[in-house]
Amino acid sequence: MPARIEYKASVCHDLKGLDPAVAEQILDEQESILLKNPGQGKLLEGQSGGRLKYHAGEYRFIYTQVEDAVLVLRVGIRTPKEE
């Protein structure tokens, strides 16, 4: 289980465009999820380098596990898959 969650600078940029209440809700939810079980995300396809994605409502966050922490790389609105 990770000891902490770290955020890449790009996450701050991703959240700036959102309503502050929504951004706080996203952060609270991802912290709750990632601290309990960081391995529950799905591996990204292709050359992901071990990156995982997790969908929380209409948002998705991309992260990776590093030593005793989880590093959140990006947060954004999910884009629907084209069929």
C-alpha positions as a Markdown table, in Angstrom:
| # | Residue | x | y | z |
|---|---|---|---|---|
| 1 | Met | 0.0 | 0.0 | 0.0 |
| 2 | Pro | 1.4 | 3.4 | -0.9 |
| 3 | Ala | 2.4 | 5.8 | 1.8 |
| 4 | Arg | 1.5 | 8.9 | -0.2 |
| 5 | Ile | 0.2 | 10.4 | -3.4 |
| 6 | Glu | 2.3 | 12.8 | -5.4 |
| 7 | Tyr | 1.2 | 15.0 | -8.3 |
| 8 | Lys | 3.0 | 16.0 | -11.4 |
| 9 | Ala | 2.8 | 19.7 | -12.3 |
| 10 | Ser | 0.6 | 18.8 | -15.3 |
| 11 | Val | -2.2 | 17.8 | -12.9 |
| 12 | Cys | -2.3 | 21.3 | -11.5 |
| 13 | His | -2.7 | 22.6 | -15.1 |
| 14 | Asp | -5.4 | 20.0 | -15.8 |
| 15 | Leu | -7.4 | 21.0 | -12.7 |
| 16 | Lys | -7.2 | 24.8 | -13.3 |
| 17 | Gly | -9.9 | 24.7 | -16.0 |
| 18 | Leu | -12.4 | 23.0 | -13.7 |
| 19 | Asp | -14.8 | 24.4 | -11.2 |
| 20 | Pro | -12.9 | 24.4 | -7.8 |
| 21 | Ala | -15.5 | 22.3 | -6.1 |
| 22 | Val | -15.3 | 19.7 | -8.9 |
| 23 | Ala | -11.5 | 19.7 | -8.8 |
| 24 | Glu | -11.6 | 19.1 | -5.0 |
| 25 | Gln | -14.1 | 16.3 | -5.4 |
| 26 | Ile | -11.9 | 14.6 | -8.1 |
| 27 | Leu | -8.8 | 14.9 | -5.8 |
| 28 | Asp | -10.7 | 13.5 | -2.8 |
| 29 | Glu | -12.0 | 10.6 | -4.8 |
| 30 | Gln | -8.7 | 9.7 | -6.4 |
| 31 | Glu | -6.9 | 9.9 | -3.1 |
| 32 | Ser | -9.4 | 7.6 | -1.4 |
| 33 | Ile | -9.2 | 5.1 | -4.3 |
| 34 | Leu | -5.4 | 5.2 | -4.8 |
| 35 | Leu | -4.5 | 4.9 | -1.1 |
| 36 | Lys | -6.8 | 1.9 | -0.6 |
| 37 | Asn | -5.8 | -0.1 | -3.7 |
| 38 | Pro | -3.6 | 1.6 | -6.3 |
| 39 | Gly | -3.5 | -1.6 | -8.4 |
| 40 | Gln | -7.2 | -1.5 | -9.3 |
| 41 | Gly | -6.7 | 0.8 | -12.3 |
| 42 | Lys | -6.4 | -0.7 | -15.8 |
| 43 | Leu | -3.1 | -0.7 | -17.7 |
| 44 | Leu | -2.9 | 1.7 | -20.6 |
| 45 | Glu | -2.6 | 0.1 | -24.0 |
| 46 | Gly | 0.5 | 0.4 | -26.1 |
| 47 | Gln | 3.7 | 1.8 | -24.8 |
| 48 | Ser | 2.4 | 2.9 | -21.5 |
| 49 | Gly | 5.5 | 2.2 | -19.4 |
| 50 | Gly | 3.4 | 0.7 | -16.6 |
| 51 | Arg | 0.9 | 3.6 | -16.5 |
| 52 | Leu | -2.5 | 2.9 | -15.2 |
| 53 | Lys | -5.9 | 4.7 | -15.8 |
| 54 | Tyr | -8.8 | 4.9 | -13.5 |
| 55 | His | -12.3 | 6.2 | -14.4 |
| 56 | Ala | -14.1 | 8.2 | -11.7 |
| 57 | Gly | -17.4 | 9.3 | -13.1 |
| 58 | Glu | -16.8 | 11.4 | -16.2 |
| 59 | Tyr | -13.2 | 12.0 | -15.3 |
| 60 | Arg | -10.1 | 9.8 | -15.8 |
| 61 | Phe | -6.8 | 10.0 | -14.1 |
| 62 | Ile | -3.5 | 8.5 | -15.3 |
| 63 | Tyr | -1.0 | 7.4 | -12.7 |
| 64 | Thr | 1.9 | 5.1 | -12.0 |
| 65 | Gln | 3.3 | 3.5 | -8.9 |
| 66 | Val | 6.8 | 4.6 | -7.8 |
| 67 | Glu | 8.5 | 3.0 | -4.7 |
| 68 | Asp | 6.2 | 3.8 | -1.8 |
| 69 | Ala | 4.0 | 6.4 | -3.6 |
| 70 | Val | 1.6 | 6.8 | -6.4 |
| 71 | Leu | 2.4 | 9.5 | -8.9 |
| 72 | Val | -0.6 | 11.1 | -10.6 |
| 73 | Leu | 0.4 | 12.2 | -14.1 |
| 74 | Arg | -2.8 | 13.6 | -15.7 |
| 75 | Val | -6.5 | 14.3 | -14.9 |
| 76 | Gly | -9.1 | 14.9 | -17.5 |
| 77 | Ile | -12.6 | 14.4 | -18.8 |
| 78 | Arg | -13.1 | 11.0 | -20.3 |
| 79 | Thr | -13.5 | 10.8 | -24.0 |
| 80 | Pro | -16.0 | 8.3 | -25.3 |
| 81 | Lys | -14.6 | 5.4 | -27.4 |
| 82 | Glu | -15.6 | 5.6 | -31.0 |
| 83 | Glu | -17.3 | 2.5 | -32.3 |
